[in-house]
């Protein structure tokens, strides 16, 4: 019941904050871009449309959710609403996890809405797998944004930290492959750098395996590949939630 209240509040705040018109605008721009690309491509127009539109929609959903989470938390702190909530007979764990549940629910709504246009070019099974993966990817982004918004005191650093974590998680496998490539020179500095990259790859979620455009191009992944990708994001989301909850409970607000 308490989680449902926080979910409803998160959805209402997102609607009042402009997300209700910004999300349809991004979807309309994505569809328009797909139609435009169909006029430019000589061959394989469907593949080009899906690749570009899916990447645009995924990035738009991530940026919108991260901005909504961080701005919502900082607005609560600036308007002293956070202190008012803490005065209520609700535990801090209930408030933090309820707030996270609201943002996760918002991410699920965004994932469903942003996946719908892809039905124009891809089969339903592939779009469903992509949407499920995007929903958990947005849940991870929501957990990270909430953690940084609660831990840091300014809007820009919290957004930058969230974006940095996401970009690094998306690109760490490519960085690791470059660091371990045959053209890299063997030196102490290189070995230290490769060790650092490997340590980061161990600590970060492997988002490059999730919400892949190739699922929309060549068919949905097998159940094992999809399960591994979803489980990895779910585990990392839980770790971020526990870290944020620990920090929220120990702080004097």
C-alpha positions as CSV (number, residue, x, y, z in Angstrom):
1,X,0.0,0.0,0.0
2,X,2.8,2.4,0.9
3,X,4.8,1.5,-2.2
4,X,1.7,2.2,-4.3
5,X,1.5,5.7,-2.8
6,X,5.1,6.5,-3.8
7,X,4.5,5.0,-7.2
8,X,1.5,7.2,-7.7
9,X,3.4,10.3,-6.5
10,X,6.3,9.6,-8.9
11,X,4.0,9.3,-11.9
12,X,2.1,12.4,-11.0
13,X,5.3,14.4,-10.5
14,X,6.6,13.1,-13.9
15,X,3.4,14.2,-15.6
16,X,3.5,17.7,-14.0
17,X,7.2,18.0,-14.8
18,X,6.6,17.8,-18.5
19,X,7.5,14.1,-19.1
20,X,4.0,13.5,-20.4
21,X,4.6,15.6,-23.4
22,X,8.4,15.2,-23.7
23,X,8.2,11.4,-24.1
24,X,5.6,11.5,-27.0
25,X,7.7,14.2,-28.6
26,X,10.8,12.0,-28.6
27,X,8.7,9.0,-29.9
28,X,7.3,11.2,-32.7
29,X,10.8,12.4,-33.6
30,X,12.1,8.8,-33.7
31,X,9.3,7.7,-36.0
32,X,9.9,10.8,-38.2
33,X,13.6,10.0,-38.3
34,X,12.9,6.4,-39.3
35,X,10.6,7.6,-42.2
36,X,13.3,10.0,-43.3
37,X,16.0,7.4,-43.3
38,X,13.8,5.1,-45.4
39,X,14.0,7.8,-48.1
40,X,17.8,8.0,-47.9
41,X,18.8,4.4,-47.8
42,X,19.3,2.6,-51.1
43,X,19.4,-0.9,-49.6
44,X,18.7,-2.4,-46.2
45,X,16.5,0.5,-45.3
46,X,14.8,-1.4,-42.5
47,X,18.0,-2.3,-40.8
48,X,19.2,1.3,-40.9
49,X,15.8,2.5,-39.5
50,X,15.8,0.1,-36.6
51,X,19.4,0.6,-35.7
52,X,19.2,4.4,-35.6
53,X,15.7,4.7,-34.1
54,X,16.3,2.1,-31.4
55,X,19.5,3.8,-30.3
56,X,17.8,7.2,-30.2
57,X,14.9,6.0,-28.2
58,X,17.0,4.1,-25.7
59,X,19.3,7.1,-25.1
60,X,16.3,9.4,-24.8
61,X,14.6,7.2,-22.2
62,X,17.8,7.0,-20.1
63,X,18.4,10.7,-20.2
64,X,14.8,11.6,-19.3
65,X,14.6,9.2,-16.4
66,X,17.9,10.2,-15.0
67,X,17.0,13.9,-15.2
68,X,13.6,13.2,-13.7
69,X,15.0,11.3,-10.7
70,X,17.7,13.7,-9.9
71,X,15.6,16.8,-10.3
72,X,12.8,15.3,-8.2
73,X,15.1,14.4,-5.3
74,X,16.8,17.8,-5.4
75,X,13.5,19.6,-5.5
76,X,12.3,17.7,-2.4
77,X,15.5,18.7,-0.6
78,X,15.4,22.3,-1.7
79,X,11.7,22.7,-0.8
80,X,12.1,21.0,2.6
81,X,9.7,18.3,1.6
82,X,12.2,15.6,2.5
83,X,12.2,16.7,6.2
84,X,8.4,16.7,6.2
85,X,8.4,13.1,4.9
86,X,10.9,12.0,7.5
87,X,8.6,13.4,10.2
88,X,5.9,11.0,9.1
89,X,5.6,7.6,10.9
90,X,7.4,5.8,8.1
91,X,10.8,4.2,8.3
92,X,13.6,5.5,6.2
93,X,13.9,2.1,4.4
94,X,10.2,2.3,3.5
95,X,10.6,5.8,2.1
96,X,13.8,5.2,0.2
97,X,12.6,1.9,-1.4
98,X,9.1,3.3,-2.0
99,X,10.6,6.3,-3.8
100,X,12.8,3.9,-5.8
101,X,9.8,1.7,-6.7
102,X,8.0,4.8,-8.0
103,X,11.0,5.7,-10.3
104,X,11.3,2.1,-11.4
105,X,7.6,2.0,-12.3
106,X,8.1,5.2,-14.3
107,X,11.0,3.5,-16.1
108,X,8.7,0.5,-17.0
109,X,6.1,2.9,-18.5
110,X,8.8,4.7,-20.5
111,X,10.2,1.4,-21.8
112,X,6.8,0.2,-22.9
113,X,6.0,3.5,-24.6
114,X,9.4,3.7,-26.4
115,X,9.2,0.1,-27.6
116,X,5.9,0.5,-29.3
117,X,7.2,2.4,-32.4
118,X,9.7,-0.4,-33.1
119,X,6.8,-2.7,-33.9
120,X,6.7,-0.8,-37.3
121,X,10.0,-2.5,-38.3
122,X,10.6,-5.5,-36.0
123,X,8.6,-8.6,-34.9
124,X,6.7,-8.5,-31.6
125,X,8.9,-11.1,-29.9
126,X,12.1,-9.1,-30.6
127,X,10.4,-5.9,-29.5
128,X,9.2,-7.6,-26.3
129,X,12.7,-8.8,-25.4
130,X,14.1,-5.3,-26.1
131,X,11.4,-3.6,-24.0
132,X,12.0,-6.0,-21.0
133,X,15.7,-5.3,-21.2
134,X,15.2,-1.6,-21.5
135,X,12.9,-1.7,-18.4
136,X,15.5,-3.2,-16.3
137,X,18.2,-1.0,-17.7
138,X,16.1,2.0,-16.7
139,X,15.6,0.5,-13.3
140,X,19.3,0.4,-12.9
141,X,19.6,4.0,-14.1
142,X,16.9,5.0,-11.6
143,X,18.7,3.3,-8.7
144,X,22.0,5.0,-9.7
145,X,20.4,8.4,-10.1
146,X,18.6,8.1,-6.8
147,X,21.8,7.1,-5.0
148,X,23.8,10.0,-6.5
149,X,21.0,12.5,-5.9
150,X,20.8,11.5,-2.2
151,X,24.6,11.3,-1.7
152,X,25.6,14.5,-3.6
153,X,24.3,17.9,-2.8
154,X,24.1,19.4,-6.2
155,X,22.0,18.7,-9.3
156,X,24.8,18.8,-11.9
157,X,27.3,16.5,-10.1
158,X,24.5,14.0,-9.5
159,X,23.5,14.0,-13.2
160,X,27.2,13.8,-14.3
161,X,27.9,10.9,-12.0
162,X,24.8,9.0,-13.3
163,X,25.7,9.7,-16.9
164,X,29.4,8.8,-16.3
165,X,28.4,5.5,-14.7
166,X,26.0,4.6,-17.6
167,X,28.5,5.6,-20.3
168,X,31.3,3.7,-18.7
169,X,29.2,0.6,-18.2
170,X,28.1,0.7,-21.8
171,X,31.6,1.1,-23.2
172,X,33.8,-0.8,-20.6
173,X,33.9,-4.0,-22.7
174,X,35.2,-2.1,-25.8
175,X,37.8,-0.3,-23.6
176,X,38.8,-3.7,-22.2
177,X,39.2,-5.2,-25.7
178,X,41.3,-2.2,-26.8
179,X,43.5,-2.5,-23.7
180,X,44.1,-6.2,-24.3
181,X,44.6,-5.9,-28.1
182,X,47.6,-7.3,-29.9
183,X,48.8,-3.8,-30.9
184,X,49.1,-2.5,-27.4
185,X,52.7,-2.1,-26.3
186,X,53.9,-4.1,-23.3
187,X,55.1,-1.9,-20.5
188,X,54.5,-1.3,-16.8
189,X,52.2,1.6,-17.5
190,X,50.2,-0.5,-19.9
191,X,49.9,-3.4,-17.5
192,X,48.7,-1.1,-14.8
193,X,46.2,0.5,-17.1
194,X,44.9,-2.9,-18.2
195,X,44.6,-4.0,-14.6
196,X,42.6,-0.9,-13.8
197,X,40.3,-1.5,-16.8
198,X,39.8,-5.1,-15.8
199,X,39.0,-4.1,-12.2
200,X,36.4,-1.5,-13.5
201,X,34.9,-4.1,-15.8
202,X,34.5,-6.5,-12.8
203,X,32.8,-3.8,-10.7
204,X,30.5,-2.3,-13.4
205,X,27.4,-3.9,-15.0
206,X,27.8,-5.2,-18.5
207,X,25.2,-3.0,-20.1
208,X,26.6,-3.7,-23.6
209,X,25.0,-7.1,-23.4
210,X,21.5,-5.5,-22.6
211,X,19.0,-3.9,-24.9
212,X,20.9,-4.8,-28.0
213,X,19.8,-3.5,-31.4
214,X,20.7,-6.7,-33.0
215,X,17.7,-8.3,-31.3
216,X,15.5,-6.1,-33.3
217,X,17.4,-6.7,-36.5
218,X,17.9,-10.5,-36.5
219,X,15.4,-11.8,-34.0
220,X,15.1,-12.1,-30.2
221,X,17.9,-13.7,-28.2
222,X,17.8,-17.1,-26.8
223,X,16.4,-17.5,-23.3
224,X,19.8,-18.0,-21.7
225,X,21.3,-14.9,-23.2
226,X,18.3,-12.8,-22.3
227,X,18.2,-14.3,-18.7
228,X,21.9,-13.5,-18.1
229,X,21.5,-9.9,-19.3
230,X,18.4,-9.3,-17.2
231,X,19.8,-11.0,-14.1
232,X,23.0,-8.9,-14.3
233,X,21.1,-5.7,-14.4
234,X,18.7,-6.9,-11.6
235,X,21.6,-7.8,-9.3
236,X,23.4,-4.5,-9.9
237,X,20.1,-2.6,-9.3
238,X,19.7,-4.3,-6.0
239,X,23.3,-3.5,-5.0
240,X,22.8,0.2,-5.8
241,X,19.5,0.2,-3.8
242,X,21.3,-1.3,-0.8
243,X,24.1,1.2,-1.0
244,X,21.7,4.1,-1.3
245,X,19.6,2.8,1.6
246,X,22.7,2.4,3.8
247,X,23.8,5.9,3.0
248,X,20.2,7.3,3.5
249,X,19.8,5.7,6.9
250,X,23.1,6.8,8.3
251,X,22.8,10.4,7.2
252,X,21.4,13.1,9.5
253,X,18.9,15.0,7.4
